[in-house]
Amino acid sequence: MKVLLVDDDEISRQVLVASLSRVSGVSGVVEAEDGEAAWQLLESGLRPALCCCDLVMPNLDGVGLLERARAHSLLAGLPFVMISSAADRESVKRAALAGAAGFIVKPFAVAAVSQTIEKILREARTRQAESSAETRRRLGVTGEQLQQMARRWRGEARDLVERRAHRADGAGQSPSPEEAGLESALRRLHSASVLLGQHRCAELLQREIDAPSSQRDVILLEVARMADDWVGDSV
């Protein structure tokens, strides 16, 4: 799992990178020096498991970045751990009201940083999807069988991405029988996501199903990306 670290203080970033590298499950840290730089990374497709963000920064502060993420359909569930000063109580209050998942208080204590990050990553994994072991137990299948299911689920997600692109290219034309079945395929993918314990994918797909066609977000690429990530972990 990648963590996005946002802080305009280079020394603070160095200390936190060293601390985060010791956290179980963290595979890498992507750094940004302020909220605007972080937002550009997120808009360009970066999907970290967690954002560790300073509260007070130039250009775009931590609360501003958090609020932008909460208003974005694909980033609304991204957990934020805010870096704060014990004296900055007003900013802490704003961040808590905006939905911050936790806080790291300066000066840092490595043990406290690790404990906070590990706890929030565990909670984020639970919200996003069951573990492969949990899914195997619930469905009563072997690892090989679950891998086959996961690959088929990923294939259906990729197929929907291609069909959505084809439909967009032919906008304004009479729908073909294949295009007319897109809604049914979307609902089948949602049902499969629920069955396989892929909570975040199911949530995104339900949002797309419920939205009017003119307002639908392009989320299938995100679902396909999440499917790619899960297939490698489903044995």
C-alpha positions in Angstrom: 0.0 0.0 0.0 1.3 3.4 -0.9 1.0 6.5 1.4 0.8 10.1 0.1 2.8 12.3 2.4 2.1 16.1 2.1 4.2 18.5 4.1 6.0 21.7 3.1 8.7 21.1 5.7 11.4 18.8 4.1 12.8 17.8 7.5 9.3 16.7 8.7 8.9 14.7 5.5 12.2 12.9 6.0 11.3 12.0 9.5 7.9 10.7 8.5 9.2 8.8 5.5 11.6 6.9 7.8 8.7 6.3 10.3 6.2 5.2 7.6 8.8 2.8 6.0 8.6 0.8 9.2 4.8 0.4 9.1 3.6 -3.0 8.2 1.8 -3.0 4.8 3.3 0.3 3.5 5.1 -0.4 0.2 6.1 3.1 -0.6 5.7 6.8 0.2 4.9 9.4 -2.4 5.8 13.0 -1.3 4.3 16.3 -2.1 5.3 19.7 -0.8 1.9 21.3 -0.5 -1.8 20.6 -1.1 -1.9 21.8 -4.7 1.0 19.5 -5.6 -0.7 16.6 -3.9 -4.0 17.3 -5.6 -2.3 17.2 -9.0 -0.9 13.8 -8.2 -4.4 12.6 -7.1 -6.0 14.0 -10.2 -3.5 12.4 -12.4 -4.5 9.0 -11.1 -2.5 8.4 -7.9 -4.6 6.2 -5.5 -2.8 5.9 -2.2 -4.2 3.8 0.6 -3.9 6.8 3.0 -2.9 10.5 2.9 -0.7 11.8 5.7 -1.0 15.6 5.4 0.2 18.7 7.3 -2.6 21.0 8.4 -0.8 24.3 7.7 0.8 24.7 4.2 1.0 27.4 1.5 -1.1 27.2 -1.7 -3.6 24.7 -0.4 -3.7 23.6 3.3 -4.5 20.2 4.7 -8.2 20.9 5.3 -8.6 22.3 1.8 -7.1 19.1 0.3 -9.3 17.0 2.5 -12.4 18.9 1.5 -11.5 18.5 -2.2 -11.0 14.8 -1.8 -14.3 14.4 0.0 -16.1 16.1 -2.9 -14.5 13.8 -5.5 -16.4 10.6 -6.2 -13.2 8.4 -6.5 -11.4 10.0 -3.5 -14.2 10.5 -1.1 -13.2 7.4 0.9 -9.5 8.2 1.1 -8.5 8.3 4.8 -6.5 11.4 5.9 -4.2 11.5 8.9 -3.4 15.1 9.7 -0.1 16.4 11.0 -0.7 19.1 13.6 0.9 21.2 16.3 -0.6 20.7 19.7 -1.2 24.4 19.8 -3.2 24.5 16.6 -6.5 23.5 18.1 -8.7 25.5 15.6 -7.2 23.7 12.6 -7.5 20.3 14.3 -11.2 21.1 14.9 -11.7 22.0 11.3 -10.0 18.9 10.1 -12.0 16.7 12.4 -15.3 18.2 11.2 -14.1 17.7 7.6 -13.6 14.0 8.2 -10.0 13.4 9.2 -9.4 9.8 10.3 -6.6 10.6 12.8 -3.9 13.0 13.9 -0.1 13.0 14.3 1.1 15.7 16.7 4.4 17.4 16.4 7.0 16.7 17.8 6.8 13.2 16.4 7.2 10.0 18.4 7.9 7.1 16.0 5.9 4.6 18.0 2.9 6.8 18.0 3.2 7.5 14.3 3.4 3.7 13.5 0.5 2.9 15.8 -1.8 5.6 14.3 -1.0 4.7 10.7 -1.3 0.9 11.2 -4.7 1.3 12.9 -6.1 3.5 10.1 -4.7 1.3 7.4 -6.4 -1.7 9.0 -9.7 0.1 9.1 -9.3 1.3 5.5 -8.6 -2.3 4.3 -11.7 -3.5 6.1 -13.9 -0.8 4.5 -12.4 -1.4 1.0 -12.6 -5.2 0.9 -12.5 -8.4 2.8 -9.2 -10.1 3.1 -8.7 -13.0 0.7 -8.7 -15.4 3.7 -12.0 -14.0 4.9 -13.6 -14.4 1.5 -12.4 -18.0 1.1 -13.8 -18.9 4.5 -17.2 -17.2 3.9 -17.6 -18.8 0.4 -16.1 -22.1 1.4 -13.7 -22.2 -1.6 -10.0 -22.9 -2.1 -7.4 -20.3 -2.9 -7.3 -21.6 -6.5 -11.1 -21.3 -6.9 -11.1 -17.8 -5.5 -8.3 -16.8 -7.9 -10.4 -18.1 -10.8 -13.4 -16.0 -9.5 -11.2 -13.0 -9.1 -9.8 -13.3 -12.6 -13.3 -13.6 -14.1 -14.5 -10.6 -12.1 -11.5 -8.6 -13.3 -12.3 -9.7 -16.9 -15.8 -8.5 -16.6 -14.6 -5.1 -15.3 -12.2 -4.7 -18.2 -14.9 -5.7 -20.6 -17.2 -3.0 -19.2 -14.5 -0.4 -19.6 -14.2 -1.3 -23.3 -17.9 -1.3 -23.8 -18.3 2.1 -22.1 -15.6 3.6 -24.3 -17.4 2.1 -27.4 -20.7 3.6 -26.2 -19.1 7.0 -25.7 -17.6 6.9 -29.2 -21.1 6.2 -30.6 -23.0 8.7 -28.6 -26.1 10.0 -30.3 -26.5 6.9 -32.4 -29.1 4.2 -31.9 -27.7 1.8 -29.3 -26.7 -1.6 -30.6 -28.0 -4.8 -28.8 -24.5 -5.1 -27.1 -24.6 -1.5 -25.9 -28.2 -1.9 -24.7 -26.9 -4.6 -22.3 -24.4 -2.4 -20.6 -26.8 -1.6 -17.7 -27.4 -5.3 -17.0 -23.6 -6.0 -17.2 -23.1 -3.1 -14.7 -25.5 -4.7 -12.3 -24.0 -8.1 -12.6 -20.5 -6.7 -11.9 -22.0 -4.9 -8.8 -23.5 -8.2 -7.6 -20.2 -10.0 -8.1 -18.4 -7.3 -6.2 -20.8 -7.7 -3.3 -20.4 -11.5 -3.4 -16.6 -11.3 -3.4 -16.5 -8.9 -0.5 -15.2 -6.0 -2.6 -17.0 -3.3 -0.7 -15.4 -0.2 -2.2 -16.0 -1.5 -5.8 -19.6 -2.3 -5.0 -20.1 1.2 -3.5 -18.7 2.9 -6.7 -20.7 0.7 -9.0 -23.9 1.4 -7.0 -23.2 5.1 -7.3 -22.9 4.7 -11.1 -26.1 2.6 -11.3 -28.1 5.2 -9.3 -26.8 8.3 -11.2 -28.6 9.6 -14.2 -26.8 8.8 -17.5 -25.9 12.5 -18.0 -24.3 12.7 -14.6 -22.5 9.4 -14.4 -18.9 9.5 -13.3 -16.3 7.5 -15.3 -15.5 5.1 -12.5 -15.1 1.8 -14.3 -11.4 2.4 -14.9 -11.0 2.8 -11.1 -12.9 -0.5 -10.5 -10.7 -2.3 -13.1 -7.6 -0.9 -11.4 -8.8 -2.2 -8.0 -9.6 -5.5 -9.6 -6.0 -5.7 -10.9 -4.7 -5.0 -7.4 -6.9 -7.6 -5.8 -6.3 -10.5 -8.3 -2.6 -10.6 -7.3 -3.6 -11.0 -3.6 -6.4 -13.5 -3.9 -4.4 -16.7 -3.4 
